[in-house]
Protein backbone atom coordinates (compact mmCIF):
# COMPACT_ATOMS: atom_id res chain seq x y z
CA UNK A 1 0.00 0.00 0.00
CA UNK A 2 1.38 3.41 -0.95
CA UNK A 3 2.00 6.05 1.68
CA UNK A 4 -0.49 8.84 1.02
CA UNK A 5 0.70 12.36 1.89
CA UNK A 6 -1.89 14.96 2.80
CA UNK A 7 -1.16 18.62 2.13
CA UNK A 8 -3.10 21.33 3.86
CA UNK A 9 -3.02 25.09 3.44
CA UNK A 10 -1.25 25.40 6.79
CA UNK A 11 1.80 23.44 5.67
CA UNK A 12 1.71 24.08 1.91
CA UNK A 13 4.81 25.54 0.28
CA UNK A 14 5.85 26.58 -3.20
CA UNK A 15 4.64 28.83 -5.96
CA UNK A 16 0.97 29.81 -6.09
CA UNK A 17 -0.09 29.35 -9.71
CA UNK A 18 -3.43 31.10 -9.37
CA UNK A 19 -4.11 33.97 -7.01
CA UNK A 20 -7.30 35.83 -6.18
CA UNK A 21 -6.49 38.10 -9.15
CA UNK A 22 -7.61 35.24 -11.38
CA UNK A 23 -11.35 35.51 -12.20
CA UNK A 24 -12.08 31.82 -11.66
CA UNK A 25 -10.16 31.66 -8.40
CA UNK A 26 -11.76 34.90 -7.15
CA UNK A 27 -15.27 33.67 -7.98
CA UNK A 28 -14.67 30.23 -6.54
CA UNK A 29 -13.22 31.41 -3.22
CA UNK A 30 -15.75 34.21 -2.70
CA UNK A 31 -18.81 32.08 -3.44
CA UNK A 32 -17.67 28.99 -1.53
CA UNK A 33 -16.16 30.50 1.60
CA UNK A 34 -18.57 32.69 3.56
CA UNK A 35 -15.87 33.86 5.99
CA UNK A 36 -13.64 35.17 3.22
CA UNK A 37 -16.56 36.89 1.49
CA UNK A 38 -17.71 38.44 4.77
CA UNK A 39 -14.18 39.66 5.46
CA UNK A 40 -13.92 41.25 2.02
CA UNK A 41 -17.33 42.93 2.28
CA UNK A 42 -16.58 44.23 5.77
CA UNK A 43 -13.21 45.60 4.65
CA UNK A 44 -14.57 47.27 1.51
CA UNK A 45 -17.69 48.74 3.12
CA UNK A 46 -15.95 49.48 6.42
CA UNK A 47 -18.37 47.38 8.41
CA UNK A 48 -17.68 45.70 11.71
CA UNK A 49 -18.19 41.93 11.31
CA UNK A 50 -20.91 41.87 13.98
CA UNK A 51 -22.99 44.22 11.77
CA UNK A 52 -23.20 41.51 9.10
CA UNK A 53 -26.03 39.16 9.98
CA UNK A 54 -26.30 37.43 6.61
CA UNK A 55 -24.63 37.29 3.23
CA UNK A 56 -26.48 35.40 0.54
CA UNK A 57 -24.76 34.71 -2.78
CA UNK A 58 -27.29 35.37 -5.54
CA UNK A 59 -27.56 34.22 -9.13
CA UNK A 60 -25.01 36.35 -11.03
CA UNK A 61 -26.98 36.22 -14.29
CA UNK A 62 -28.81 39.46 -15.02
CA UNK A 63 -31.20 38.74 -17.84
CA UNK A 64 -32.77 41.53 -19.84
CA UNK A 65 -36.53 41.95 -19.50
CA UNK A 66 -36.94 41.49 -23.26
CA UNK A 67 -35.33 39.05 -25.67
CA UNK A 68 -33.59 41.99 -27.37
CA UNK A 69 -32.04 43.28 -24.12
CA UNK A 70 -28.45 42.61 -23.18
CA UNK A 71 -27.76 39.94 -20.57
CA UNK A 72 -24.96 40.31 -18.01
CA UNK A 73 -22.99 37.90 -15.88
CA UNK A 74 -21.74 39.54 -12.70
CA UNK A 75 -18.68 38.27 -10.83
CA UNK A 76 -20.15 38.14 -7.31
CA UNK A 77 -23.74 39.21 -6.59
CA UNK A 78 -24.83 39.15 -2.97
CA UNK A 79 -27.62 40.20 -0.68
CA UNK A 80 -26.26 41.72 2.52
CA UNK A 81 -28.44 41.51 5.65
CA UNK A 82 -31.48 40.89 3.45
CA UNK A 83 -31.46 44.60 2.65
CA UNK A 84 -28.61 45.60 0.28
CA UNK A 85 -27.75 44.23 -3.14
CA UNK A 86 -24.03 44.24 -3.90
CA UNK A 87 -22.04 43.41 -7.01
CA UNK A 88 -18.29 42.85 -6.67
CA UNK A 89 -16.34 42.94 -9.93
CA UNK A 90 -12.69 42.03 -10.35
CA UNK A 91 -11.18 43.61 -13.46
CA UNK A 92 -7.40 43.37 -13.70
CA UNK A 93 -7.04 44.38 -17.32
CA UNK A 94 -7.90 47.77 -18.71
CA UNK A 95 -11.25 47.83 -20.45
CA UNK A 96 -12.37 50.64 -22.71
CA UNK A 97 -16.03 50.78 -21.63
CA UNK A 98 -15.65 49.93 -17.95
CA UNK A 99 -17.45 53.12 -16.81
CA UNK A 100 -20.54 52.32 -18.87
CA UNK A 101 -20.43 48.69 -17.85
CA UNK A 102 -20.21 49.58 -14.15
CA UNK A 103 -23.15 51.96 -14.37
CA UNK A 104 -25.28 49.45 -16.26
CA UNK A 105 -24.51 46.75 -13.69
CA UNK A 106 -25.40 49.16 -10.90
CA UNK A 107 -28.65 50.23 -12.55
CA UNK A 108 -29.73 46.64 -13.02
CA UNK A 109 -29.06 45.99 -9.32
CA UNK A 110 -30.98 49.08 -8.28
CA UNK A 111 -33.98 48.03 -10.37
CA UNK A 112 -35.10 45.60 -7.67
CA UNK A 113 -38.73 46.49 -6.98
CA UNK A 114 -41.47 44.02 -7.67
CA UNK A 115 -44.68 45.04 -9.38
CA UNK A 116 -46.97 46.89 -6.96
CA UNK A 117 -44.24 47.61 -4.41
CA UNK A 118 -43.85 51.18 -3.13
CA UNK A 119 -40.68 53.02 -4.17
CA UNK A 120 -39.68 53.22 -0.53
CA UNK A 121 -39.04 49.44 -0.66
CA UNK A 122 -36.19 49.72 -3.16
CA UNK A 123 -33.04 48.10 -1.76
CA UNK A 124 -29.81 50.10 -1.86
CA UNK A 125 -27.46 48.85 -4.57
CA UNK A 126 -23.67 48.86 -4.44
CA UNK A 127 -21.20 48.19 -7.21
CA UNK A 128 -17.66 47.44 -6.07
CA UNK A 129 -14.90 47.41 -8.68
CA UNK A 130 -11.55 45.95 -7.79
CA UNK A 131 -9.17 47.26 -10.46
CA UNK A 132 -5.62 48.27 -11.18
CA UNK A 133 -6.67 51.47 -12.94
CA UNK A 134 -9.25 54.00 -11.77
CA UNK A 135 -11.10 55.50 -14.69
CA UNK A 136 -10.65 59.27 -14.86
CA UNK A 137 -14.23 59.86 -16.01
CA UNK A 138 -15.65 58.71 -12.68
CA UNK A 139 -13.40 60.96 -10.62
CA UNK A 140 -15.68 63.96 -11.23
CA UNK A 141 -18.59 62.10 -9.65
CA UNK A 142 -16.75 60.47 -6.81
CA UNK A 143 -15.48 61.33 -3.36
CA UNK A 144 -12.10 59.81 -2.59
CA UNK A 145 -11.40 58.38 0.86
CA UNK A 146 -7.96 56.98 1.54
CA UNK A 147 -7.33 54.53 4.34
CA UNK A 148 -4.26 55.85 6.18
CA UNK A 149 -2.91 52.50 7.35
CA UNK A 150 -3.10 50.73 3.97
CA UNK A 151 -3.06 53.74 1.63
CA UNK A 152 -5.85 52.08 -0.33
CA UNK A 153 -8.31 54.49 -1.93
CA UNK A 154 -12.05 53.92 -2.00
CA UNK A 155 -14.31 56.15 -4.07
CA UNK A 156 -17.96 56.93 -3.31
CA UNK A 157 -20.58 58.56 -5.53
CA UNK A 158 -21.34 62.06 -4.26
CA UNK A 159 -24.70 62.80 -2.61
CA UNK A 160 -26.42 59.48 -3.12
CA UNK A 161 -27.07 56.99 -0.36
CA UNK A 162 -29.13 54.40 -2.25
CA UNK A 163 -26.75 53.81 -5.15
CA UNK A 164 -23.01 53.63 -4.64
CA UNK A 165 -20.00 52.67 -6.69
CA UNK A 166 -16.82 51.73 -4.88
CA UNK A 167 -13.45 51.43 -6.59
CA UNK A 168 -10.59 49.71 -4.89
CA UNK A 169 -7.35 50.35 -6.74
CA UNK A 170 -4.98 47.42 -6.51
CA UNK A 171 -1.28 47.23 -7.24
CA UNK A 172 -0.25 45.90 -10.64
CA UNK A 173 0.84 42.28 -10.68
CA UNK A 174 2.22 39.84 -13.20
CA UNK A 175 0.24 36.95 -11.73
CA UNK A 176 -3.31 36.20 -12.72
N, CA, C and O of each residue as an XYZ file, in Angstrom:
704
protein
N       0.847     -1.174      0.000
C       0.000      0.000      0.000
C       0.897      1.244      0.000
O       1.854      1.323      0.770
N       0.589      2.193     -0.851
C       1.382      3.408     -0.953
C       1.095      4.338      0.211
O      -0.018      4.385      0.735
N       2.127      5.079      0.606
C       2.005      6.049      1.679
C       1.371      7.319      1.105
O       1.964      7.955      0.235
N       0.237      7.681      1.551
C      -0.489      8.843      1.023
C      -0.150     10.074      1.869
O      -0.331     10.079      3.086
N       0.344     11.114      1.195
C       0.698     12.356      1.893
C      -0.441     13.352      1.735
O      -0.961     13.545      0.636
N      -0.818     13.973      2.821
C      -1.887     14.964      2.798
C      -1.288     16.350      2.974
O      -0.538     16.604      3.917
N      -1.631     17.241      2.054
C      -1.158     18.618      2.132
C      -2.326     19.509      2.524
O      -3.422     19.405      1.972
N      -2.078     20.369      3.468
C      -3.097     21.334      3.861
C      -2.570     22.732      3.585
O      -1.381     22.909      3.318
N      -3.439     23.716      3.647
C      -3.020     25.092      3.441
C      -2.031     25.543      4.505
O      -1.176     26.388      4.240
N      -2.141     24.994      5.695
C      -1.250     25.403      6.785
C       0.199     25.010      6.542
O       1.111     25.730      6.948
N       0.424     23.871      5.883
C       1.801     23.445      5.669
C       2.213     23.466      4.197
O       3.283     22.962      3.855
N       1.399     24.029      3.335
C       1.713     24.083      1.907
C       2.864     25.045      1.646
O       2.996     26.075      2.306
N       3.689     24.689      0.676
C       4.808     25.539      0.277
C       4.860     25.582     -1.247
O       4.213     24.790     -1.932
N       5.643     26.521     -1.757
C       5.850     26.581     -3.198
C       5.098     27.724     -3.854
O       4.421     28.519     -3.201
N       5.239     27.775     -5.146
C       4.636     28.833     -5.956
C       3.106     28.676     -5.998
O       2.578     27.566     -6.070
N       2.432     29.801     -5.950
C       0.975     29.807     -6.094
C       0.687     30.124     -7.559
O       0.944     31.236     -8.019
N       0.160     29.157     -8.279
C      -0.086     29.354     -9.711
C      -1.238     30.302     -9.987
O      -1.204     31.061    -10.955
N      -2.252     30.262     -9.148
C      -3.427     31.095     -9.367
C      -3.748     31.845     -8.085
O      -3.948     31.235     -7.035
N      -3.797     33.147     -8.171
C      -4.108     33.974     -7.009
C      -5.542     34.460     -7.108
O      -6.263     34.109     -8.042
N      -5.948     35.265     -6.146
C      -7.299     35.833     -6.180
C      -7.463     36.872     -7.296
O      -8.568     37.369     -7.513
N      -6.388     37.201     -8.000
C      -6.490     38.104     -9.148
C      -6.939     37.343    -10.392
O      -7.148     37.953    -11.441
N      -7.085     36.063    -10.300
C      -7.611     35.239    -11.378
C      -9.130     35.173    -11.217
O      -9.618     34.852    -10.134
N      -9.877     35.470    -12.270
C     -11.349     35.507    -12.201
C     -11.955     34.233    -11.628
O     -12.810     34.286    -10.744
N     -11.509     33.090    -12.134
C     -12.082     31.817    -11.665
C     -11.780     31.576    -10.188
O     -12.646     31.152     -9.423
N     -10.540     31.853     -9.806
C     -10.158     31.662     -8.404
C     -10.937     32.625     -7.506
O     -11.450     32.224     -6.462
N     -11.025     33.893     -7.913
C     -11.762     34.898     -7.146
C     -13.218     34.463     -6.956
O     -13.736     34.479     -5.839
N     -13.862     34.082     -8.040
C     -15.272     33.670     -7.976
C     -15.435     32.432     -7.104
O     -16.344     32.365     -6.276
N     -14.568     31.467     -7.288
C     -14.670     30.228     -6.537
C     -14.506     30.459     -5.034
O     -15.316     29.981     -4.239
N     -13.472     31.182     -4.650
C     -13.215     31.413     -3.220
C     -14.336     32.245     -2.598
O     -14.820     31.922     -1.514
N     -14.743     33.300     -3.271
C     -15.748     34.210     -2.697
C     -17.130     33.574     -2.583
O     -17.882     33.891     -1.662
N     -17.469     32.688     -3.502
C     -18.807     32.085     -3.437
C     -18.853     30.820     -2.595
O     -19.933     30.366     -2.218
N     -17.682     30.242     -2.296
C     -17.671     28.995     -1.533
C     -17.183     29.139     -0.102
O     -17.285     28.198      0.685
N     -16.654     30.309      0.245
C     -16.159     30.502      1.602
C     -16.794     31.762      2.185
O     -16.348     32.876      1.912
N     -17.824     31.575      2.978
C     -18.566     32.687      3.561
C     -17.722     33.601      4.432
O     -17.954     34.809      4.469
N     -16.737     33.034      5.138
C     -15.875     33.859      5.994
C     -15.007     34.805      5.181
O     -14.827     35.963      5.556
N     -14.470     34.320      4.073
C     -13.638     35.169      3.219
C     -14.490     36.267      2.590
O     -14.084     37.428      2.553
N     -15.665     35.902      2.099
C     -16.559     36.885      1.492
C     -16.983     37.937      2.518
O     -16.992     39.131      2.219
N     -17.327     37.502      3.703
C     -17.709     38.437      4.766
C     -16.549     39.370      5.092
O     -16.752     40.572      5.260
N     -15.351     38.835      5.182
C     -14.177     39.661      5.460
C     -13.949     40.705      4.380
O     -13.643     41.858      4.682
N     -14.097     40.309      3.131
C     -13.919     41.252      2.021
C     -14.984     42.341      2.052
O     -14.671     43.523      1.912
N     -16.234     41.948      2.234
C     -17.330     42.926      2.277
C     -17.143     43.888      3.450
O     -17.315     45.097      3.294
N     -16.800     43.367      4.599
C     -16.579     44.234      5.766
C     -15.433     45.208      5.514
O     -15.533     46.386      5.857
N     -14.357     44.728      4.923
C     -13.213     45.597      4.650
C     -13.575     46.681      3.635
O     -13.235     47.848      3.827
N     -14.255     46.306      2.571
C     -14.574     47.267      1.515
C     -15.628     48.286      1.929
O     -15.552     49.455      1.551
N     -16.613     47.840      2.707
C     -17.692     48.743      3.117
C     -17.459     49.332      4.507
O     -18.291     50.074      5.030
N     -16.321     48.991      5.088
C     -15.953     49.483      6.420
C     -17.005     49.136      7.468
O     -17.444     49.982      8.248
N     -17.386     47.884      7.458
C     -18.371     47.379      8.415
C     -17.673     46.538      9.471
O     -16.703     45.840      9.177
N     -18.159     46.603     10.680
C     -17.684     45.697     11.714
C     -18.353     44.347     11.460
O     -19.538     44.306     11.130
N     -17.623     43.251     11.604
C     -18.189     41.935     11.314
C     -19.498     41.635     12.046
O     -20.352     40.934     11.504
N     -19.670     42.145     13.251
C     -20.914     41.872     13.979
C     -22.114     42.609     13.388
O     -23.249     42.340     13.783
N     -21.892     43.524     12.460
C     -22.988     44.220     11.767
C     -23.510     43.419     10.578
O     -24.548     43.750     10.005
N     -22.790     42.370     10.215
C     -23.195     41.513      9.096
C     -23.911     40.291      9.660
O     -23.293     39.413     10.262
N     -25.213     40.255      9.456
C     -26.032     39.156      9.978
C     -26.194     38.045      8.948
O     -26.327     36.872      9.295
N     -26.181     38.435      7.671
C     -26.301     37.425      6.615
C     -25.713     37.952      5.312
O     -25.822     39.132      4.978
N     -25.091     37.035      4.596
C     -24.634     37.292      3.233
C     -25.122     36.121      2.396
O     -24.751     34.971      2.633
N     -25.953     36.428      1.422
C     -26.482     35.405      0.544
C     -25.930     35.629     -0.857
O     -26.113     36.701     -1.434
N     -25.253     34.621     -1.406
C     -24.764     34.713     -2.777
C     -25.955     34.480     -3.702
O     -26.662     33.479     -3.589
N     -26.162     35.425     -4.620
C     -27.294     35.375     -5.539
C     -26.854     34.925     -6.933
O     -25.664     34.893     -7.244
N     -27.823     34.585     -7.748
C     -27.560     34.217     -9.126
C     -26.908     35.402     -9.846
O     -27.496     36.482     -9.898
N     -25.707     35.221    -10.403
C     -25.013     36.351    -11.030
C     -25.528     36.715    -12.425
O     -25.075     37.699    -13.010
N     -26.455     35.943    -12.956
C     -26.983     36.221    -14.293
C     -28.062     37.288    -14.212
O     -29.065     37.126    -13.517
N     -27.842     38.376    -14.929
C     -28.814     39.462    -15.021
C     -29.399     39.435    -16.424
O     -28.800     39.943    -17.372
N     -30.562     38.841    -16.539
C     -31.196     38.736    -17.843
C     -31.981     40.004    -18.149
O     -32.580     40.613    -17.262
N     -31.966     40.386    -19.417
C     -32.770     41.527    -19.840
C     -34.245     41.185    -19.721
O     -34.617     40.011    -19.699
N     -35.081     42.206    -19.643
C     -36.527     41.952    -19.505
C     -37.178     41.612    -20.849
O     -38.340     41.208    -20.895
N     -36.438     41.775    -21.921
C     -36.943     41.487    -23.257
C     -35.878     40.671    -23.993
O     -34.692     40.770    -23.677
N     -36.283     39.889    -24.943
C     -35.329     39.047    -25.667
C     -34.251     39.862    -26.383
O     -33.164     39.354    -26.660
N     -34.555     41.121    -26.678
C     -33.592     41.985    -27.373
C     -32.647     42.701    -26.406
O     -31.689     43.337    -26.843
N     -32.900     42.608    -25.116
C     -32.044     43.280    -24.124
C     -30.758     42.500    -23.900
O     -30.702     41.288    -24.107
N     -29.744     43.209    -23.480
C     -28.447     42.606    -23.181
C     -28.515     41.865    -21.848
O     -29.119     42.344    -20.888
N     -27.895     40.703    -21.805
C     -27.758     39.939    -20.573
C     -26.368     40.182    -20.004
O     -25.426     40.440    -20.753
N     -26.237     40.100    -18.683
C     -24.961     40.308    -18.015
C     -24.691     39.155    -17.064
O     -25.610     38.557    -16.503
N     -23.412     38.859    -16.897
C     -22.992     37.895    -15.881
C     -22.065     38.644    -14.932
O     -20.965     39.046    -15.311
N     -22.516     38.825    -13.706
C     -21.739     39.545    -12.701
C     -20.739     38.596    -12.052
O     -20.951     37.383    -12.045
N     -19.654     39.138    -11.508
C     -18.680     38.273    -10.826
C     -19.273     37.709     -9.547
O     -19.446     36.496     -9.428
N     -19.584     38.565     -8.596
C     -20.154     38.140     -7.312
C     -21.351     39.039     -7.015
O     -21.196     40.251     -6.866
N     -22.523     38.459     -6.931
C     -23.738     39.213     -6.594
C     -24.237     38.673     -5.263
O     -24.467     37.474     -5.104
N     -24.402     39.596     -4.301
C     -24.826     39.148     -2.969
C     -25.949     40.027     -2.425
O     -26.169     41.152     -2.873
N     -26.634     39.475     -1.460
C     -27.623     40.199     -0.680
C     -27.064     40.278      0.736
O     -26.829     39.258      1.383
N     -26.855     41.502      1.205
C     -26.264     41.725      2.524
C     -27.364     42.065      3.518
O     -28.117     43.019      3.320
N     -27.453     41.287      4.581
C     -28.441     41.508      5.655
C     -29.864     41.617      5.128
O     -30.687     42.345      5.684
N     -30.145     40.897      4.063
C     -31.484     40.893      3.446
C     -31.968     42.280      3.059
O     -33.171     42.504      2.933
N     -31.033     43.224      2.867
C     -31.464     44.599      2.646
C     -30.642     45.360      1.605
O     -31.104     46.391      1.116
N     -29.450     44.897      1.249
C     -28.611     45.603      0.281
C     -28.135     44.627     -0.774
O     -27.696     43.521     -0.459
N     -28.224     45.044     -2.031
C     -27.748     44.233     -3.142
C     -26.369     44.752     -3.537
O     -26.185     45.948     -3.760
N     -25.406     43.841     -3.620
C     -24.027     44.243     -3.896
C     -23.457     43.406     -5.038
O     -23.625     42.187     -5.080
N     -22.788     44.078     -5.952
C     -22.044     43.406     -7.007
C     -20.567     43.715     -6.800
O     -20.185     44.876     -6.655
N     -19.737     42.674     -6.788
C     -18.293     42.850     -6.671
C     -17.675     42.363     -7.974
O     -17.830     41.201     -8.353
N     -16.979     43.257     -8.650
C     -16.341     42.939     -9.925
C     -14.833     43.036     -9.796
O     -14.308     44.015     -9.265
N     -14.145     42.027    -10.280
C     -12.689     42.032    -10.354
C     -12.318     42.248    -11.810
O     -12.691     41.451    -12.671
N     -11.594     43.309    -12.091
C     -11.177     43.606    -13.464
C      -9.711     44.006    -13.431
O      -9.383     45.139    -13.081
N      -8.830     43.085    -13.793
C      -7.400     43.366    -13.695
C      -6.820     43.958    -14.983
O      -5.741     44.551    -14.965
N      -7.516     43.801    -16.063
C      -7.040     44.376    -17.323
C      -7.868     45.610    -17.666
O      -9.058     45.690    -17.361
N      -7.215     46.551    -18.297
C      -7.901     47.767    -18.712
C      -9.004     47.426    -19.706
O      -8.820     46.593    -20.594
N     -10.130     48.067    -19.549
C     -11.247     47.829    -20.447
C     -11.842     49.163    -20.862
O     -12.165     49.999    -20.018
N     -11.981     49.351    -22.136
C     -12.371     50.642    -22.714
C     -13.697     51.167    -22.171
O     -13.805     52.360    -21.887
N     -14.691     50.327    -22.020
C     -16.028     50.783    -21.633
C     -16.385     50.399    -20.202
O     -17.550     50.148    -19.897
N     -15.387     50.354    -19.329
C     -15.649     49.931    -17.953
C     -16.626     50.862    -17.240
O     -17.469     50.388    -16.478
N     -16.537     52.176    -17.466
C     -17.447     53.117    -16.811
C     -18.898     52.792    -17.156
O     -19.747     52.686    -16.271
N     -19.170     52.637    -18.437
C     -20.537     52.323    -18.869
C     -20.988     50.981    -18.309
O     -22.115     50.837    -17.835
N     -20.109     50.025    -18.368
C     -20.432     48.688    -17.854
C     -20.761     48.741    -16.362
O     -21.735     48.131    -15.920
N     -19.958     49.461    -15.590
C     -20.208     49.581    -14.150
C     -21.554     50.224    -13.863
O     -22.298     49.759    -13.000
N     -21.866     51.286    -14.582
C     -23.153     51.963    -14.373
C     -24.335     51.084    -14.762
O     -25.357     51.072    -14.077
N     -24.195     50.354    -15.853
C     -25.283     49.452    -16.262
C     -25.486     48.362    -15.224
O     -26.623     48.056    -14.865
N     -24.394     47.768    -14.734
C     -24.507     46.750    -13.692
C     -25.213     47.325    -12.461
O     -26.095     46.689    -11.884
N     -24.815     48.524    -12.074
C     -25.396     49.159    -10.895
C     -26.880     49.444    -11.100
O     -27.689     49.212    -10.201
N     -27.233     49.940    -12.270
C     -28.653     50.234    -12.546
C     -29.506     48.983    -12.524
O     -30.630     49.004    -12.023
N     -28.981     47.894    -13.065
C     -29.727     46.641    -13.016
C     -29.942     46.190    -11.571
O     -31.014     45.694    -11.223
N     -28.915     46.364    -10.730
C     -29.057     45.993     -9.322
C     -30.094     46.853     -8.619
O     -30.880     46.365     -7.808
N     -30.082     48.146     -8.946
C     -30.984     49.080     -8.281
C     -32.437     48.874     -8.704
O     -33.359     49.226     -7.968
N     -32.634     48.311     -9.873
C     -33.977     48.028    -10.373
C     -34.471     46.737     -9.724
O     -34.562     45.699    -10.379
N     -34.790     46.813     -8.422
C     -35.101     45.601     -7.668
C     -36.493     45.604     -7.031
O     -36.763     44.824     -6.118
N     -37.362     46.472     -7.509
C     -38.734     46.493     -6.985
C     -39.618     45.513     -7.749
O     -39.501     45.357     -8.965
N     -40.482     44.875     -7.024
C     -41.467     44.018     -7.667
C     -42.707     44.829     -8.002
O     -42.956     45.871     -7.396
N     -43.471     44.360     -8.948
C     -44.679     45.041     -9.377
C     -45.589     45.293     -8.173
O     -45.845     44.386     -7.381
N     -46.070     46.522     -8.043
C     -46.974     46.890     -6.960
C     -46.291     47.345     -5.685
O     -46.955     47.829     -4.768
N     -44.971     47.197     -5.611
C     -44.240     47.612     -4.407
C     -44.054     49.128     -4.391
O     -43.864     49.739     -5.442
N     -44.107     49.736     -3.211
C     -43.851     51.178     -3.129
C     -42.371     51.467     -3.373
O     -41.515     50.629     -3.090
N     -42.076     52.645     -3.892
C     -40.684     53.018     -4.174
C     -39.822     53.027     -2.919
O     -38.603     52.871     -2.998
N     -40.443     53.206     -1.779
C     -39.676     53.215     -0.535
C     -39.088     51.843     -0.213
O     -38.217     51.737      0.651
N     -39.544     50.795     -0.890
C     -39.036     49.442     -0.657
C     -37.794     49.102     -1.480
O     -37.240     48.012     -1.340
N     -37.353     50.025     -2.336
C     -36.187     49.719     -3.155
C     -34.982     49.482     -2.250
O     -34.735     50.239     -1.311
N     -34.235     48.420     -2.548
C     -33.044     48.104     -1.758
C     -31.855     48.899     -2.293
O     -31.695     49.036     -3.506
N     -31.025     49.421     -1.399
C     -29.806     50.097     -1.857
C     -28.953     49.127     -2.681
O     -28.899     47.931     -2.397
N     -28.299     49.660     -3.691
C     -27.456     48.852     -4.565
C     -26.037     49.395     -4.545
O     -25.823     50.607     -4.587
N     -25.077     48.494     -4.481
C     -23.668     48.859     -4.440
C     -22.930     48.111     -5.544
O     -23.149     46.919     -5.760
N     -22.072     48.814     -6.223
C     -21.197     48.186     -7.210
C     -19.770     48.415     -6.730
O     -19.346     49.557     -6.554
N     -19.038     47.344     -6.522
C     -17.656     47.440     -6.069
C     -16.755     46.934     -7.186
O     -16.858     45.781     -7.605
N     -15.878     47.797     -7.660
C     -14.903     47.410     -8.684
C     -13.536     47.282     -8.036
O     -13.065     48.200     -7.364
N     -12.916     46.152     -8.244
C     -11.547     45.953     -7.791
C     -10.701     45.962     -9.066
O     -10.773     45.050     -9.890
N      -9.895     47.023     -9.201
C      -9.171     47.262    -10.457
C      -7.770     47.772    -10.204
O      -7.447     48.249     -9.116
N      -6.942     47.662    -11.234
C      -5.616     48.267    -11.181
C      -5.678     49.738    -11.548
O      -4.886     50.536    -11.046
N      -6.606     50.106    -12.414
C      -6.673     51.466    -12.940
C      -8.027     52.075    -12.595
O      -9.068     51.466    -12.841
N      -8.011     53.277    -12.025
C      -9.249     54.001    -11.768
C      -9.549     54.854    -12.984
O      -8.695     55.616    -13.436
N     -10.731     54.736    -13.506
C     -11.099     55.502    -14.689
C     -11.261     56.971    -14.353
O     -11.941     57.322    -13.389
N     -10.641     57.826    -15.140
C     -10.646     59.269    -14.864
C     -12.028     59.886    -15.012
O     -12.305     60.911    -14.390
N     -12.899     59.296    -15.813
C     -14.234     59.861    -16.015
C     -15.035     59.863    -14.725
O     -15.787     60.803    -14.465
N     -14.883     58.815    -13.907
C     -15.654     58.711    -12.677
C     -15.181     59.666    -11.588
O     -15.934     59.975    -10.664
N     -13.954     60.131    -11.689
C     -13.401     60.957    -10.620
C     -14.234     62.203    -10.370
O     -14.323     62.655     -9.228
N     -14.841     62.767    -11.393
C     -15.681     63.959    -11.230
C     -16.931     63.683    -10.404
O     -17.501     64.604     -9.818
N     -17.355     62.451    -10.353
C     -18.585     62.101     -9.650
C     -18.337     61.437     -8.308
O     -19.277     61.085     -7.596
N     -17.083     61.269     -7.971
C     -16.752     60.468     -6.812
C     -16.062     61.268     -5.721
O     -15.415     62.282     -5.983
N     -16.210     60.799     -4.515
C     -15.482     61.325     -3.363
C     -14.414     60.288     -3.036
O     -14.714     59.100     -2.918
N     -13.187     60.727     -2.891
C     -12.098     59.805     -2.588
C     -11.848     59.770     -1.086
O     -11.723     60.812     -0.443
N     -11.777     58.578     -0.541
C     -11.398     58.384      0.858
C     -10.229     57.421      0.876
O     -10.317     56.325      0.323
N      -9.149     57.814      1.497
C      -7.957     56.977      1.544
C      -7.754     56.469      2.957
O      -7.738     57.239      3.918
N      -7.602     55.176      3.065
C      -7.331     54.526      4.339
C      -5.871     54.797      4.698
O      -4.973     54.406      3.952
N      -5.623     55.453      5.815
C      -4.263     55.848      6.184
C      -3.333     54.653      6.369
O      -2.192     54.685      5.908
N      -3.796     53.614      7.028
C      -2.912     52.496      7.350
C      -2.501     51.701      6.109
O      -1.368     51.225      6.033
N      -3.401     51.551      5.140
C      -3.097     50.730      3.965
C      -2.840     51.557      2.714
O      -2.350     51.041      1.709
N      -3.169     52.829      2.778
C      -3.057     53.738      1.633
C      -3.910     53.299      0.456
O      -3.652     53.696     -0.681
N      -4.915     52.490      0.714
C      -5.853     52.083     -0.329
C      -6.913     53.171     -0.465
O      -7.363     53.735      0.532
N      -7.304     53.459     -1.686
C      -8.314     54.487     -1.928
C      -9.640     53.839     -2.274
O      -9.700     52.894     -3.061
N     -10.693     54.352     -1.681
C     -12.047     53.921     -2.000
C     -12.806     55.162     -2.459
O     -12.667     56.231     -1.865
N     -13.596     55.027     -3.498
C     -14.310     56.154     -4.073
C     -15.811     55.939     -3.914
O     -16.316     54.842     -4.150
N     -16.518     56.990     -3.512
C     -17.956     56.926     -3.313
C     -18.642     57.931     -4.236
O     -18.098     59.007     -4.487
N     -19.819     57.599     -4.738
C     -20.581     58.562     -5.530
C     -21.046     59.677     -4.609
O     -21.501     59.416     -3.495
N     -20.934     60.911     -5.065
C     -21.337     62.064     -4.264
C     -22.853     62.114     -4.115
O     -23.592     61.820     -5.055
N     -23.309     62.493     -2.914
C     -24.700     62.801     -2.608
C     -25.723     61.746     -3.036
O     -26.767     62.088     -3.592
N     -25.440     60.508     -2.787
C     -26.423     59.479     -3.119
C     -26.234     58.314     -2.166
O     -25.189     57.663     -2.184
N     -27.222     58.046     -1.341
C     -27.066     56.986     -0.359
C     -27.611     55.644     -0.835
O     -27.216     54.601     -0.315
N     -28.514     55.655     -1.820
C     -29.127     54.403     -2.250
C     -28.335     53.676     -3.328
O     -28.459     52.460     -3.476
N     -27.533     54.401     -4.071
C     -26.753     53.811     -5.152
C     -25.311     54.234     -4.948
O     -25.022     55.429     -4.875
N     -24.409     53.281     -4.857
C     -23.006     53.627     -4.636
C     -22.099     52.760     -5.481
O     -22.339     51.568     -5.669
N     -21.051     53.388     -5.986
C     -19.999     52.670     -6.686
C     -18.741     52.814     -5.853
O     -18.388     53.918     -5.437
N     -18.074     51.720     -5.613
C     -16.818     51.725     -4.877
C     -15.728     51.219     -5.812
O     -15.914     50.216     -6.500
N     -14.620     51.893     -5.839
C     -13.452     51.432     -6.589
C     -12.335     51.177     -5.602
O     -11.997     52.044     -4.795
N     -11.779     50.018     -5.664
C     -10.595     49.708     -4.887
C      -9.465     49.537     -5.879
O      -9.477     48.607     -6.685
N      -8.483     50.431     -5.825
C      -7.350     50.351     -6.739
C      -6.337     49.392     -6.144
O      -5.937     49.518     -4.987
N      -5.930     48.426     -6.964
C      -4.977     47.417     -6.510
C      -3.651     47.631     -7.227
O      -3.597     48.246     -8.292
N      -2.600     47.121     -6.637
C      -1.276     47.227     -7.244
C      -1.185     46.295     -8.442
O      -1.768     45.211     -8.448
N      -0.449     46.730     -9.451
C      -0.250     45.898    -10.642
C       0.509     44.629    -10.264
O       1.362     44.632     -9.376
N       0.179     43.560    -10.957
C       0.835     42.280    -10.681
C       1.024     41.534    -11.978
O       0.277     41.745    -12.934
N       2.003     40.673    -12.023
C       2.222     39.841    -13.200
C       1.454     38.537    -13.122
O       1.271     37.858    -14.132
N       1.001     38.180    -11.916
C       0.236     36.945    -11.729
C      -1.201     37.156    -12.115
O      -1.698     38.282    -12.094
N      -1.870     36.091    -12.466
C      -3.309     36.196    -12.723
C      -4.065     35.649    -11.555
O      -5.296     35.642    -11.565
